[in-house]
Amino acid sequence: MFGIKRPFAVLFDMDGTLIDSEPYWIQSERALASEHNGVWTDQDGLDVVGMSLDKSSQLFKDRTNVPLEPEEIVTRLTNEVQERLAKSIPWRPGAKELLFDLRKHGVPTALVTMSLHRMAKQVVDAIDFDAFDLIIAGDDVRHGKPHPEAYLKAAEQLGFEPNRCIAFEDSISGLSSAEAAGTYAIGIPHVIELPAKPGRILWETLEGVTYKKLRKLL
């Protein structure tokens, strides 16, 4: 019918996009390195933003010489970040409001993160409304971001072609993943700069973004 927009889905990254959890990760990484007389700087922490846990934990091990296997590093860091999240979940400006507006209008949503599924579920369960239809986490895929697998899987399980999905990301690897999957990818820079390039869409914030604004995009 004339004037009726086709349905769409919205896919959200978690760390740095929905919640300001990167400081939690960096604190835990620095503490673990210090325990073993290693050094982990803020810049080291920024270097792994958006990276798959397999790659980031190996890089952490290589730079700090912590005598743990990458899987043990992931478990330790995730446990500590979850402890901090249990006390306080720092939402990014406009994120929760946008989620609520989308759900009010019946828009399917997915959380697409490289954090472990148990951590993503903790955040989702803490939201006081039914915010997500689906979680695709780092341990739900074979290939982490910037590979497009996570976004392709989310779109498929929601029943949408990738080009009918809007994806929000704050990291270079995450935005590259969403772009490679063929979604309408939007970068929301936070702790790291997202380089501009032809065809790349960058917004300053999610604050003030609504269902009505998004439905005009596709």
Secondary structure in CASP SS format (residue, H / E / C, confidence):
PFRMAT SS
TARGET T0000
AUTHOR 0000-0000-0000
METHOD secondary structure of the structure
MODEL  1
M C 1.00
F C 1.00
G C 1.00
I C 1.00
K C 1.00
R C 1.00
P C 1.00
F C 1.00
A E 1.00
V E 1.00
L E 1.00
F E 1.00
D C 1.00
M C 1.00
D E 1.00
G C 1.00
T C 1.00
L C 1.00
I E 1.00
D C 1.00
S C 1.00
E H 1.00
P H 1.00
Y H 1.00
W H 1.00
I H 1.00
Q H 1.00
S H 1.00
E H 1.00
R H 1.00
A H 1.00
L H 1.00
A H 1.00
S H 1.00
E H 1.00
H C 1.00
N C 1.00
G C 1.00
V C 1.00
W C 1.00
T C 1.00
D H 1.00
Q H 1.00
D H 1.00
G H 1.00
L H 1.00
D H 1.00
V C 1.00
V C 1.00
G C 1.00
M C 1.00
S C 1.00
L H 1.00
D H 1.00
K H 1.00
S H 1.00
S H 1.00
Q H 1.00
L H 1.00
F H 1.00
K H 1.00
D H 1.00
R H 1.00
T H 1.00
N C 1.00
V C 1.00
P C 1.00
L C 1.00
E C 1.00
P H 1.00
E H 1.00
E H 1.00
I H 1.00
V H 1.00
T H 1.00
R H 1.00
L H 1.00
T H 1.00
N H 1.00
E H 1.00
V H 1.00
Q H 1.00
E H 1.00
R H 1.00
L H 1.00
A H 1.00
K H 1.00
S C 1.00
I C 1.00
P C 1.00
W E 1.00
R C 1.00
P C 1.00
G C 1.00
A H 1.00
K H 1.00
E H 1.00
L H 1.00
L H 1.00
F H 1.00
D H 1.00
L H 1.00
R H 1.00
K H 1.00
H C 1.00
G C 1.00
V C 1.00
P C 1.00
T E 1.00
A E 1.00
L E 1.00
V E 1.00
T C 1.00
M C 1.00
S C 1.00
L C 1.00
H H 1.00
R H 1.00
M H 1.00
A H 1.00
K H 1.00
Q H 1.00
V H 1.00
V H 1.00
D H 1.00
A H 1.00
I C 1.00
D C 1.00
F C 1.00
D C 1.00
A C 1.00
F C 1.00
D C 1.00
L E 1.00
I E 1.00
I E 1.00
A C 1.00
G H 1.00
D H 1.00
D H 1.00
V C 1.00
R C 1.00
H C 1.00
G C 1.00
K C 1.00
P C 1.00
H C 1.00
P C 1.00
E H 1.00
A H 1.00
Y H 1.00
L H 1.00
K H 1.00
A H 1.00
A H 1.00
E H 1.00
Q H 1.00
L H 1.00
G C 1.00
F C 1.00
E C 1.00
P H 1.00
N H 1.00
R H 1.00
C E 1.00
I E 1.00
A E 1.00
F E 1.00
E E 1.00
D C 1.00
S C 1.00
I H 1.00
S H 1.00
G H 1.00
L H 1.00
S H 1.00
S H 1.00
A H 1.00
E H 1.00
A H 1.00
A C 1.00
G C 1.00
T C 1.00
Y E 1.00
A E 1.00
I E 1.00
G E 1.00
I C 1.00
P C 1.00
H C 1.00
V C 1.00
I C 1.00
E C 1.00
L C 1.00
P C 1.00
A C 1.00
K C 1.00
P C 1.00
G C 1.00
R C 1.00
I E 1.00
L E 1.00
W C 1.00
E C 1.00
T C 1.00
L C 1.00
E C 1.00
G C 1.00
V C 1.00
T C 1.00
Y H 1.00
K H 1.00
K H 1.00
L H 1.00
R H 1.00
K C 1.00
L C 1.00
L C 1.00
END
